[in-house]
Amino acid sequence: MQRRWEKMEKSVLLIGHDKSFMVNAIKKGLEKEGYEVTRVRPSVQGVVEVEHRPEFYILYMGELTRGHVDLFEYLNEAIDNENFMLYLIGKQEEVELALGFIDESKVREIYIRPLDVKLLASDLDMVVDYSEVDDNLKKKILIVDDDGTMLRMMKTWLSVKYRVYMASSGKMALSFLAENTVDLILLDYEMPVLDGPAVMQKIRDDEILSEIPIIFLTAKDDKESVMKVLKFKPDKYLLKSMPKEKLITAIDEFFEGRVE
């Protein structure tokens, strides 16, 4: 019998000014949806003083300025060590300020104001629900891309529903596949040394690996480039410029359409 994993707690660390109307509205809205909300002032000290910090961090950017750089830089570093999920809320220019110091690939979700708190709660609920699923039951995806930022961003996007592995070169991908099995490979079309088509050919020529589905990731959407990609007959191709929601939906639908 598969072990059932413990579901994440519906608990949130809300970072923002105490007197902000929106911070209070977010707090009340999430509490109404069953979340325990710990509100802290926007400072490094305010965050670290919380003894038991939850896995969800929400940073509300209203009224935050370059004077809060220490906080932004702290979050950017701490997320790697503490493995919390960061959600960013603000106007476009406020979000851009934060992303000047926080690597966008580390941000789970960005919400441009005005905010729909029910949508935020729904997104959090999805993470909580999938946390209950044993990792061994999740589909395994290998992402192969020489762009580190793209790798981290894709992993952030997909790791809620899937077990995600990363390789920053074709050679690393082949070494990984020699020791591990996956259900899907997301393969960058253009890479140095071993490009996507070359990696795909080696996989297709391998008796053990040949049946693993491959989806090409490409940055070019002109007709000539698309035809060049399709010539190699991948199971599908996706544009890197696709919005997060469309890309995730495309992968979800790919798995749903396959006969087990």
Secondary structure, 3 states (H helix, E strand, C coil): CCCCCCCCCCEEEEECCCCCHHHHHHHHHHHHCCCEEEEECCCHHHHHCCCCCCCEEEEECCCCCHHHHHHHHHHHHHHHHHCCEEEEEECHHHHHHHHCCCCHHHEEEEEECCCCHHHHHHHHHHHHHHCCCCHHHCCEEEEECCCHHHHHHHHHHHCCCCEEEEECCHHHHHHHHCCCCCCEEEEECCCCCCCHHHHHHHHHCCCCCCCCCEEEEECCCCHHHHHHHHCCCCCEEEECCCCHHHHHHHHHHHHHCCCC
